[in-house]
Amino acid sequence: MKIVFFGSRHVHDIVDNLDDNFDLELVVTTDSNMVRHCKNEGLPFAQVLNVDDKLIKAIKDLEPDLGVVADFGLIIPQLLMDIFPHGIINVHPSLLPLYRGPTPAQTALLNGDSVTGISIIKIDEELDHGPVIYQEEYDIKPGDFTEKLLNNLFQRASEILPDLITEYVDGKLNLEPQNDDKATYTNILKKEDGFIDLDNPPEKRKLEKMINALSPWPGIWTRFKLTDKELIIKLHPMNFIHVEGKKPMSYKDFKNGYEKGEEFLKRLNLI
């Protein structure tokens, strides 16, 4: 079976399992890390900024059977869907129709959810709207942050996909329409979403959820006159802090290394 894959950051395991089990004709990506992975593994790839006519023609010439999408970040037009006899399936890191859109894992962590999951759907022209092929729940653990959560979800998806794809293509699975009445949507994150006003910081539990959810992008950050000048300071998961121009350090090292370190942490109720 000829497969074309569309994806970026967190989905190396999916790429590798597709390559092991099928004829992976092409990896289409927006991400330089995925490009490096493809080069290391000897996989055919196309790094793109958008889905244009040139890409669509190149994929059509491959005569693929199925498309697979995971963490791609670009809209797939109907013209591209129509190339694939079995359509395109999408691995989405939420229990659809909950958290459609670009930031499902971040939103789950921001909301303090205890459970999320993966949904594998057949895509259509609407955002994360197509019928569900498979869903599985995942318990969010206290130490989970966005990068870790997405890696775990997509790693689990990589284990499921080979058998699931075979059953799907053989027509052995029932596809269930989503209940649009229960749909919720997520937003693209902006840099200012991670800014903390030191004069009006969030309460500690909310700040901890923000740190876990918004790392690495846009990050939780603020400005503070830590030395003789104002610096950008970022807060990372697992009690790490990053001062502009320095390497990340623990809260303890930060407090001991800067005269105003303890003051800063206390203002955010982190100690």
C-alpha positions as CSV (number, residue, x, y, z in Angstrom):
1,M,0.0,0.0,0.0
2,K,1.4,3.4,-1.0
3,I,1.1,6.0,1.7
4,V,1.9,9.8,1.7
5,F,2.4,11.2,5.2
6,F,1.9,14.8,6.3
7,G,3.3,15.9,9.7
8,S,5.9,17.8,11.6
9,R,7.3,17.9,15.1
10,H,6.2,15.2,17.4
11,V,5.5,12.3,15.0
12,H,8.8,10.6,14.2
13,D,7.4,7.3,15.7
14,I,4.4,7.4,13.3
15,V,6.7,8.0,10.3
16,D,9.0,5.1,11.3
17,N,6.1,2.6,11.8
18,L,4.5,3.6,8.5
19,D,7.8,3.1,6.8
20,D,8.2,-0.4,8.5
21,N,4.7,-1.6,7.5
22,F,3.8,0.1,4.2
23,D,5.3,1.8,1.1
24,L,5.9,5.2,2.5
25,E,6.2,7.2,-0.8
26,L,6.7,10.7,0.7
27,V,6.8,12.7,3.9
28,V,5.4,16.2,3.5
29,T,6.5,18.5,6.3
30,T,6.9,22.1,7.4
31,D,9.5,21.2,10.1
32,S,13.3,21.2,9.8
33,N,13.5,18.5,12.6
34,M,11.4,16.2,10.5
35,V,13.6,16.9,7.5
36,R,16.7,15.9,9.5
37,H,14.9,12.7,10.6
38,C,14.0,11.8,7.0
39,K,17.5,12.4,5.8
40,N,18.9,10.2,8.6
41,E,16.4,7.4,7.8
42,G,16.7,7.7,4.1
43,L,13.1,8.6,3.6
44,P,11.7,10.7,0.7
45,F,10.5,14.1,1.9
46,A,9.2,17.5,0.7
47,Q,9.6,20.5,3.0
48,V,6.8,23.0,2.2
49,L,5.4,26.3,3.4
50,N,2.0,25.6,1.9
51,V,0.0,23.1,-0.1
52,D,0.3,24.4,-3.7
53,D,-0.4,23.1,-7.1
54,K,3.1,21.8,-7.5
55,L,2.9,19.7,-4.4
56,I,-0.5,18.3,-5.4
57,K,0.8,17.3,-8.8
58,A,3.9,15.6,-7.3
59,I,1.7,13.6,-5.0
60,K,-0.7,12.7,-7.8
61,D,2.1,11.3,-9.8
62,L,3.0,8.9,-7.0
63,E,-0.5,7.3,-7.4
64,P,-0.8,6.8,-3.6
65,D,-3.5,4.7,-1.9
66,L,-3.9,6.6,1.4
67,G,-2.8,9.8,3.1
68,V,-2.0,10.1,6.8
69,V,-1.8,13.4,8.7
70,A,-0.5,14.0,12.2
71,D,0.5,17.4,13.6
72,F,0.8,19.0,10.1
73,G,-0.4,22.5,10.7
74,L,-1.6,23.3,7.1
75,I,-5.0,23.0,5.5
76,I,-5.5,20.0,3.3
77,P,-7.7,21.0,0.3
78,Q,-10.3,18.8,-1.3
79,L,-8.3,18.6,-4.5
80,L,-5.6,16.9,-2.5
81,M,-8.0,14.6,-0.7
82,D,-9.5,13.4,-4.0
83,I,-6.1,12.0,-5.1
84,F,-6.3,9.2,-2.5
85,P,-8.6,6.3,-3.3
86,H,-9.0,5.7,0.5
87,G,-8.9,9.3,1.5
88,I,-6.7,10.8,4.1
89,I,-6.9,9.9,7.8
90,N,-5.8,12.3,10.6
91,V,-4.4,11.5,14.0
92,H,-5.7,14.2,16.3
93,P,-4.6,14.5,20.0
94,S,-8.0,14.9,21.7
95,L,-11.2,13.0,22.0
96,L,-13.1,14.7,19.1
97,P,-15.4,16.5,18.8
98,L,-13.7,18.0,21.9
99,Y,-10.9,20.5,21.2
100,R,-11.0,20.7,17.4
101,G,-8.3,23.0,16.0
102,P,-4.6,23.7,16.4
103,T,-3.9,23.4,20.2
104,P,-5.9,20.5,21.7
105,A,-3.1,19.3,24.1
106,Q,-2.4,22.8,25.3
107,T,-6.1,23.5,25.9
108,A,-6.5,20.2,27.9
109,L,-3.6,21.1,30.2
110,L,-4.8,24.7,30.6
111,N,-8.2,23.5,31.6
112,G,-6.8,21.0,34.1
113,D,-8.3,18.0,32.4
114,S,-7.6,14.6,33.9
115,V,-8.2,12.7,30.6
116,T,-7.5,13.4,27.0
117,G,-6.9,10.9,24.1
118,I,-6.3,10.3,20.5
119,S,-8.9,10.4,17.7
120,I,-8.2,8.9,14.2
121,I,-10.6,10.3,11.7
122,K,-11.2,10.4,7.9
123,I,-10.8,14.1,7.1
124,D,-13.3,16.1,5.1
125,E,-13.3,19.8,4.1
126,E,-14.3,21.0,7.6
127,L,-11.9,21.4,10.5
128,D,-11.3,18.2,12.4
129,H,-14.9,17.3,11.5
130,G,-14.7,13.9,9.6
131,P,-16.0,10.6,10.9
132,V,-14.2,8.8,13.7
133,I,-12.3,5.6,12.8
134,Y,-10.8,5.0,16.3
135,Q,-10.5,6.7,19.7
136,E,-8.6,5.9,22.8
137,E,-8.4,7.7,26.2
138,Y,-5.2,8.8,27.9
139,D,-4.9,9.7,31.5
140,I,-3.1,13.0,32.0
141,K,-0.4,12.7,34.7
142,P,0.6,15.4,37.1
143,G,4.0,15.9,35.4
144,D,2.7,16.0,31.9
145,F,3.5,19.2,29.9
146,T,2.6,19.8,26.2
147,E,5.8,18.4,24.6
148,K,5.7,15.3,26.8
149,L,1.9,14.8,26.4
150,L,2.1,15.1,22.6
151,N,5.0,12.7,22.3
152,N,3.1,10.1,24.4
153,L,-0.1,10.5,22.4
154,F,1.6,10.3,19.0
155,Q,3.8,7.4,20.1
156,R,0.7,5.5,21.1
157,A,-0.9,6.3,17.8
158,S,2.2,4.9,16.0
159,E,1.5,1.6,17.7
160,I,-2.1,1.5,16.7
161,L,-1.9,2.7,13.1
162,P,-0.5,-0.2,11.1
163,D,-3.2,-2.7,12.0
164,L,-5.9,0.0,12.0
165,I,-4.9,1.2,8.5
166,T,-5.1,-2.4,7.2
167,E,-8.6,-2.9,8.7
168,Y,-9.8,0.5,7.5
169,V,-8.6,-0.1,3.9
170,D,-10.2,-3.6,4.0
171,G,-13.5,-2.0,5.0
172,K,-13.7,-3.8,8.3
173,L,-14.3,-0.7,10.4
174,N,-17.4,1.3,11.0
175,L,-16.9,5.1,10.9
176,E,-18.9,7.1,13.4
177,P,-20.0,10.7,12.6
178,Q,-19.0,13.2,15.2
179,N,-21.7,14.9,17.2
180,D,-21.3,18.6,16.1
181,D,-23.5,19.7,19.0
182,K,-20.7,18.8,21.4
183,A,-17.9,20.3,19.4
184,T,-15.4,22.7,21.0
185,Y,-12.6,24.6,19.3
186,T,-9.1,25.7,20.2
187,N,-7.1,28.7,19.1
188,I,-3.7,29.4,17.6
189,L,-1.4,30.6,20.4
190,K,0.2,34.0,20.2
191,K,3.4,35.2,22.0
192,E,1.4,37.5,24.3
193,D,-0.6,34.6,25.6
194,G,2.4,33.6,27.6
195,F,3.1,37.0,29.2
196,I,2.7,37.3,33.0
197,D,2.1,40.7,34.6
198,L,4.2,40.6,37.8
199,D,1.8,43.2,39.3
200,N,-1.2,41.0,38.8
201,P,0.1,37.4,38.5
202,P,-2.3,34.4,38.2
203,E,-2.8,32.3,41.3
204,K,-0.2,29.5,41.8
205,R,-2.3,26.5,40.4
206,K,-3.3,28.4,37.3
207,L,0.3,29.5,36.7
208,E,1.5,25.9,37.0
209,K,-1.1,24.8,34.4
210,M,0.0,27.7,32.1
211,I,3.7,26.7,32.4
212,N,2.9,23.1,31.5
213,A,0.5,24.0,28.7
214,L,2.4,26.8,27.0
215,S,5.9,25.3,26.8
216,P,7.8,25.5,24.5
217,W,5.6,27.9,22.6
218,P,4.8,30.7,23.4
219,G,6.4,30.0,26.8
220,I,5.5,31.7,30.1
221,W,7.6,34.9,30.3
222,T,7.8,38.3,31.9
223,R,10.2,41.2,32.3
224,F,12.0,41.9,35.6
225,K,14.9,44.0,36.8
226,L,16.8,41.1,38.1
227,T,20.2,42.9,37.9
228,D,21.0,46.4,36.8
229,K,18.7,46.1,33.8
230,E,15.4,44.6,32.9
231,L,15.6,41.0,31.6
232,I,13.2,38.6,30.0
233,I,12.6,35.6,32.3
234,K,10.9,32.4,31.1
235,L,9.3,29.7,33.3
236,H,9.7,26.1,32.2
237,P,8.1,22.9,33.3
238,M,9.6,20.8,36.1
239,N,10.6,24.0,38.1
240,F,13.1,25.4,35.7
241,I,13.7,29.0,34.9
242,H,15.5,30.7,32.1
243,V,17.0,34.1,32.4
244,E,17.8,36.0,29.2
245,G,21.3,35.2,28.0
246,K,21.8,32.3,30.5
247,K,21.1,28.6,30.4
248,P,17.9,27.2,32.2
249,M,18.4,26.5,35.9
250,S,16.4,25.2,38.8
251,Y,14.4,27.5,41.0
252,K,17.0,26.7,43.8
253,D,20.0,27.7,41.7
254,F,18.1,30.8,40.5
255,K,17.3,31.9,44.0
256,N,20.9,31.3,45.2
257,G,22.5,32.9,42.1
258,Y,20.6,36.2,42.0
259,E,20.1,38.7,44.8
260,K,16.5,39.3,43.6
261,G,15.8,35.7,42.7
262,E,13.8,34.9,45.8
263,E,11.8,38.1,45.5
264,F,10.9,37.2,41.9
265,L,9.8,33.7,42.8
266,K,7.7,34.9,45.8
267,R,5.9,37.5,43.6
268,L,4.7,34.6,41.5
269,N,3.9,32.4,44.5
270,L,6.3,29.8,43.2
271,I,8.1,29.4,46.6
